[in-house]
Amino acid sequence: MTPPPVPAAPTLQRRIGLWTAIAVVIGSTIGSGIFRSPAGIADKLPGPLPMLSVWVVGGIFALCGALTIAEVASALPQTGGIYVFVRDGWGRLPAFLLGWGQLVMIRAASLGAIAVTFSEYFHRVLGIDPIAPEHVMQVRVGAALAILVTGMFNIRGVRLGSALINLTTVAKYGGLLFIVLIAFTLGWPKTGGYFTPSVPTGSFSTTAFGLALVSTLWAFDGWADLSYAAGEVKDPQRTLPRALIGGTIMVIAIYLLANVAYLAVMPIEEIRHSKLVAADVAQRLIGPGGVVFVAVTVMLSTFGTLNASLFTTPRIFFAMADDKLFFPVVAKVHPKWETPWVAIALTAGLGAIFVLLRSFEQLADAFVTAFLPFYAMAVAAIFRLRKRPDYKPSFRVPGYPVVPLLFVGSVIYLLANGFINPESRWMTISVFGVLLAGVPVYYLTVGRRVT
């Protein structure tokens, strides 16, 4: 008697179309940065032109990365994205270190920083002061719960997760666009804008520009997150380049418009002391209701980014496990919902733990510094991959090799600035120390299996 066939193990399905893919790029990128970062950037570069220029440079930086990753992703449309590009371009040890960094620091720090902002504004809408010392732990618990809830949404299925991404992306982009429109139509005619003097004395230095650029990169981060879910994108050779490039351009446009809108209503000296400049702009133009509107917009924005991040980045751990570089159980796909549920649960759990132990600033700074080297390696992989006969991308980055070289050069500049500047030196050294600690872990565990 012939034994019954063994049912095939559940696998990830290609269900993400073009518009959802674009929403993932925008939703992963627009979070708390455009609402929180302008004050810190204006404090480092207290002049209209220096402040706007660092946003332009950050946008160019992100676009150079997106153009390059669009080519590599079209040739390697696999689950894991940046991890896959580093593995195929540079080998298993660098790929392991990327995953190690994501596991012990990068991803949990990113989720924590986003969730803290969501929780702060959730409490603010409820009339609770999130800054008060007696509410600090309450805010962190709220952030941890937000991470766990969005993790459950994404375990429940790709359709539910992508529907939430689409909804929150429209809400956050529309909210920012509304602020821009009222600033241009109601504010600018009254004030004439605060654009002069464009470069006040002492408003620009190379060191300050480098530190401010790190803040803009926090705001722009997310442009590559779609690549993590490339194995679930429909018609990936066409969809991935369109979504990565189109979504990044849309983010750059709204960020630049928002900063011009802020300067249309408030002078730079007030922006540098404004913790939530968008709320202050809205309050001046439409009264107290404007503060509530912006607070709700920030809540939707950060919740959407949290959801998008838990939709995409657990695929790194899934791909690592599939490559035998992590515990095999993490590569399990839910039999009913067809999602990498163990990887999502692991990511959400680590994020919830981190957020209970660290402040927003500690989480954000550690994330940017730790992930920059891997972004650079993923982009630089193009130089090695193009030499291989089996490398057949459907899209070619324009301006090659200048575009990827600009991105890699910018990363080198930022990391060097982090080591040289006394304000960031020890944080940068400690982050690299944690990353390099993964080398002996690799050789003591999975590295020993490689012959």
C-alpha positions in Angstrom: 0.0 0.0 0.0 1.4 3.4 -1.0 1.8 5.7 1.9 -0.1 9.0 1.7 2.0 11.9 0.4 3.6 14.2 3.0 2.0 17.6 2.8 4.4 20.3 1.7 5.6 22.7 4.4 3.9 26.1 4.3 5.9 28.8 2.5 5.7 32.6 2.1 3.5 33.7 -0.8 3.9 36.6 -3.2 0.9 38.8 -2.3 2.3 42.3 -2.2 1.4 44.4 -5.2 2.8 47.7 -6.4 0.7 50.1 -4.3 1.2 48.2 -1.1 4.9 48.0 -1.9 5.1 51.8 -2.3 3.1 52.2 1.0 5.6 49.9 2.7 8.4 52.2 1.6 6.6 55.4 2.7 5.1 53.8 5.8 8.5 52.4 7.0 10.2 55.7 6.5 7.8 58.4 7.7 7.6 57.9 11.5 8.7 60.2 14.2 11.8 61.7 12.6 10.1 64.5 10.6 8.3 65.5 13.8 11.1 65.2 16.3 14.3 65.8 14.3 13.9 69.4 13.1 14.5 70.9 16.5 17.8 69.0 17.0 18.9 69.7 13.4 18.1 73.5 13.8 20.0 73.5 17.1 23.1 72.1 15.3 22.7 74.2 12.2 20.8 77.4 13.3 20.3 78.9 9.9 17.6 78.4 7.2 19.9 77.4 4.4 22.1 75.1 6.5 19.0 73.5 8.0 17.4 72.9 4.6 20.7 71.8 3.0 21.2 68.9 5.5 17.7 67.6 4.6 18.6 67.9 0.9 21.8 66.0 1.4 20.0 63.3 3.5 17.5 63.0 0.7 20.2 62.6 -1.9 21.9 60.0 0.3 18.7 58.0 0.6 18.0 58.2 -3.1 21.5 57.0 -4.0 20.9 54.1 -1.7 17.4 53.4 -3.1 18.6 53.5 -6.7 21.3 51.0 -6.1 19.3 48.7 -3.9 16.5 48.8 -6.6 19.0 47.2 -9.1 20.3 44.6 -6.7 16.8 43.7 -5.4 15.6 43.2 -9.0 18.3 40.6 -9.5 17.9 39.0 -6.0 14.2 39.3 -5.1 14.5 37.1 -2.1 13.2 37.2 1.5 15.8 38.9 3.7 16.7 41.9 1.4 19.8 43.7 2.7 20.9 40.5 4.5 20.8 38.6 1.1 22.8 41.4 -0.7 25.5 41.4 2.0 25.6 37.5 2.0 25.9 37.2 -1.8 28.3 40.2 -2.1 30.6 39.7 0.8 30.0 36.2 2.3 28.5 34.5 5.3 30.4 36.1 8.1 29.4 39.7 7.2 25.8 38.5 6.7 25.9 36.9 10.1 27.2 40.1 11.7 24.3 42.0 10.1 21.9 39.5 11.7 23.8 39.6 15.0 23.6 43.4 15.0 19.9 43.2 14.2 19.3 40.7 17.0 21.2 42.3 19.9 20.8 46.0 19.1 19.6 47.4 15.7 16.1 46.2 15.2 15.0 46.3 18.8 16.5 49.8 19.2 14.6 51.0 16.1 11.3 49.5 17.2 11.8 50.9 20.7 12.5 54.5 19.5 9.4 54.5 17.2 7.2 52.9 19.9 8.3 55.4 22.6 7.2 58.3 20.4 3.8 56.6 19.7 3.3 56.0 23.4 4.3 59.6 24.3 1.6 61.1 22.0 -1.0 58.5 22.9 -0.6 59.6 26.6 -0.6 63.3 25.5 -3.9 62.8 23.7 -5.3 61.3 26.9 -4.2 64.4 28.8 -1.3 62.7 30.6 2.1 64.4 30.6 4.5 61.8 29.2 7.6 63.7 30.3 6.7 63.7 34.0 9.1 61.4 35.9 6.2 59.5 37.4 4.9 58.6 33.9 8.2 57.5 32.3 7.7 53.8 33.0 4.1 54.0 32.1 5.1 55.4 28.7 7.6 52.6 28.2 5.1 50.0 29.1 2.7 51.5 26.6 5.4 51.4 24.0 6.1 47.7 24.7 2.4 46.9 24.4 2.3 48.7 21.0 5.1 46.6 19.7 3.5 43.4 20.9 0.1 44.3 19.4 1.6 45.2 16.0 3.5 42.0 16.1 0.3 40.1 16.5 -1.3 41.9 13.6 1.6 40.8 11.3 1.6 37.2 12.6 -2.1 37.1 11.7 -1.5 37.5 8.0 0.1 39.5 5.2 -3.3 40.9 4.1 -4.1 42.3 7.5 -0.6 43.8 8.0 -0.6 45.3 4.5 -4.1 46.8 4.9 -2.9 48.5 8.1 0.2 49.8 6.3 -2.0 51.2 3.4 -4.4 52.9 5.8 -1.8 54.5 8.1 0.4 55.6 5.2 -2.4 57.5 3.6 -3.2 59.1 7.0 0.3 60.1 7.8 1.2 61.4 4.4 -2.1 63.3 4.2 -1.5 64.8 7.7 1.9 66.1 6.7 0.5 67.4 3.4 -2.3 69.3 5.3 0.3 70.9 7.6 2.3 72.0 4.5 -0.8 73.4 2.8 -2.0 75.5 5.7 1.5 76.8 6.4 1.8 78.0 2.8 -1.8 79.4 2.5 -2.3 80.8 6.0 1.1 81.3 7.5 3.5 82.4 4.7 1.2 85.4 3.6 1.2 86.7 7.1 4.9 86.3 8.0 6.6 86.4 4.7 8.6 83.4 5.8 11.7 83.3 8.0 14.4 82.6 5.4 16.8 85.5 6.0 19.5 85.8 6.9 20.0 82.5 5.1 23.3 81.7 6.7 23.7 83.5 10.1 27.2 83.8 11.5 28.2 80.5 13.3 25.3 78.5 11.8 27.4 76.0 9.8 30.4 73.8 10.6 31.5 70.5 9.0 31.3 68.7 12.4 27.8 70.0 13.2 26.7 69.1 9.7 27.8 65.5 10.2 26.0 65.2 13.5 22.8 66.8 12.0 23.0 64.4 9.0 22.8 61.5 11.4 19.5 62.9 12.6 18.2 63.2 9.0 19.2 59.7 8.3 17.1 58.5 11.3 14.2 60.4 9.6 14.9 58.9 6.2 15.6 55.3 7.4 13.2 52.8 6.0 13.7 53.3 2.3 15.3 49.8 2.0 12.8 47.9 4.3 10.7 46.7 1.4 13.6 44.6 0.3 13.3 42.4 3.4 9.9 41.2 2.1 11.1 40.9 -1.5 10.2 37.2 -1.5 6.5 38.1 -1.0 6.3 40.9 -3.7 4.4 40.2 -6.9 6.3 40.5 -10.2 9.4 41.6 -8.2 11.6 42.5 -11.2 9.2 45.3 -12.0 7.6 46.1 -8.7 10.7 46.4 -6.5 12.5 49.1 -8.5 9.3 51.1 -9.0 8.3 51.0 -5.3 11.8 51.6 -3.9 12.5 54.6 -6.1 9.0 56.0 -6.2 8.4 55.7 -2.5 11.7 57.3 -1.6 11.1 60.3 -3.9 7.7 60.8 -2.4 9.3 60.8 1.1 12.0 63.3 0.1 9.4 65.6 -1.4 7.2 65.7 1.7 10.1 66.1 4.0 11.5 69.1 2.1 8.1 70.7 1.9 7.5 70.2 5.6 10.7 71.9 6.5 10.0 74.9 4.2 6.5 75.0 5.8 8.0 75.2 9.3 10.3 78.1 8.3 7.3 79.8 6.7 5.6 80.1 10.1 8.4 80.0 12.7 11.9 81.6 12.8 14.9 79.2 13.2 15.5 80.2 16.8 12.0 79.0 17.8 12.3 75.8 15.7 15.5 74.8 17.5 13.6 74.9 20.9 10.4 73.3 19.6 10.1 69.6 20.7 7.3 69.1 18.1 7.5 71.9 15.6 4.6 70.6 13.5 2.3 71.0 16.5 3.5 74.5 17.2 3.0 75.4 13.5 -0.6 74.0 13.6 -1.4 75.7 16.8 -0.4 79.1 15.5 -2.4 78.6 12.3 -5.6 76.9 13.5 -5.5 77.1 17.4 -5.5 74.3 20.0 -7.3 72.0 17.6 -4.1 72.0 15.6 -2.1 70.5 18.4 -4.6 67.6 18.8 -4.6 67.1 15.0 -0.8 66.8 14.9 -0.7 64.6 18.0 -3.1 62.2 16.4 -1.1 62.4 13.1 2.1 61.5 15.0 0.3 58.6 16.7 -0.9 57.2 13.4 2.5 57.9 11.8 4.5 56.1 14.4 2.0 53.2 14.8 2.1 52.8 11.0 5.9 52.7 11.0 5.9 50.2 13.8 3.6 48.0 11.9 5.6 48.3 8.7 8.8 47.6 10.5 7.3 44.4 12.0 5.9 43.5 8.6 9.4 43.6 6.9 12.4 43.2 9.2 11.6 39.9 10.9 12.3 38.4 7.4 16.0 39.0 8.1 15.9 36.4 10.9 13.7 34.1 8.8 16.3 34.2 6.0 19.2 33.7 8.4 17.5 30.6 9.8 16.8 29.3 6.3 20.5 29.7 5.6 21.4 27.7 8.8 22.9 30.9 10.3 20.3 31.0 13.1 18.0 28.6 15.0 16.0 26.5 12.4 12.7 27.1 14.3 12.9 30.8 13.3 12.4 29.8 9.7 9.0 28.3 10.4 5.9 29.6 8.5 2.5 29.6 10.1 0.4 26.8 8.6 -2.7 28.9 8.4 -1.6 32.5 8.1 1.5 31.8 6.0 3.7 34.3 7.9 7.1 33.9 9.5 5.4 33.9 12.8 8.4 32.8 15.0 10.7 35.5 13.5 8.0 38.2 14.0 7.4 37.1 17.6 11.1 37.1 18.3 11.5 40.6 16.9 8.5 42.0 18.8 9.7 40.4 22.0 13.2 41.9 21.8 11.8 45.3 20.9 9.5 45.2 23.9 12.4 44.3 26.2 14.6 47.0 24.8 12.0 49.7 25.1 11.6 49.0 28.9 15.4 49.6 29.4 16.4 52.5 27.1 15.4 56.1 26.3 14.4 57.4 22.9 17.7 59.1 22.3 19.8 56.1 23.3 17.7 53.9 21.0 17.8 56.2 17.9 21.5 57.0 18.0 22.5 53.3 18.5 20.3 52.2 15.6 21.7 54.7 13.0 25.3 54.1 13.9 25.0 50.3 14.0 23.2 49.9 10.7 25.1 52.3 8.5 28.0 49.9 7.8 25.6 47.2 6.6 23.7 49.7 4.4 27.1 50.6 2.9 28.0 46.9 2.4 24.7 46.1 0.7 25.1 49.0 -1.7 28.8 48.2 -2.3 27.8 44.6 -3.2 26.8 45.9 -6.6 30.5 46.3 -7.6 31.1 42.6 -6.9 27.7 41.3 -8.2 28.1 43.0 -11.6 31.1 40.9 -12.3 29.1 37.6 -12.1 27.7 36.1 -15.2 24.5 35.0 -13.5 23.7 38.5 -12.2 20.8 39.7 -14.4 19.0 42.7 -12.9 15.9 44.1 -14.7 16.8 47.6 -13.7 20.2 49.3 -13.9 21.2 52.2 -11.6 21.7 55.4 -13.5 25.0 57.2 -13.0 26.9 54.0 -12.1 29.4 53.9 -10.4 29.0 57.4 -9.1 25.7 56.9 -7.4 26.7 53.9 -5.2 30.1 55.5 -4.6 28.4 58.6 -3.3 26.4 56.5 -0.8 29.4 54.5 0.4 31.5 57.7 0.7 28.8 59.4 2.8 28.7 56.4 5.2 32.5 56.5 5.6 32.3 60.3 6.3 29.5 59.8 8.9 31.2 57.0 10.7 34.6 58.8 10.7 32.8 61.9 12.1 31.2 59.7 14.8 34.7 58.5 15.9 36.3 61.9 15.7 33.6 64.0 17.5 33.9 63.8 21.3 30.1 64.0 21.6 29.6 60.7 19.7 33.0 59.0 20.0 32.3 56.6 22.9 28.8 55.7 21.7 30.2 54.9 18.2 33.1 52.8 19.7 30.6 50.9 22.0 28.3 50.1 19.0 31.2 48.8 16.9 32.3 46.8 19.9 29.0 45.1 20.2 29.0 44.3 16.4 32.5 42.9 16.4 31.6 40.7 19.4 29.6 38.7 16.8 32.8 37.5 15.2 33.8 35.0 17.9 30.1 34.1 18.3 30.1 33.1 14.6 33.2 31.0 14.8 32.1 29.3 18.0 28.6 28.4 16.5 27.5 28.4 12.9 30.9 29.3 11.4 32.3 25.9 12.5 29.9 24.1 10.1 31.5 25.8 7.1 34.1 23.6 5.5 
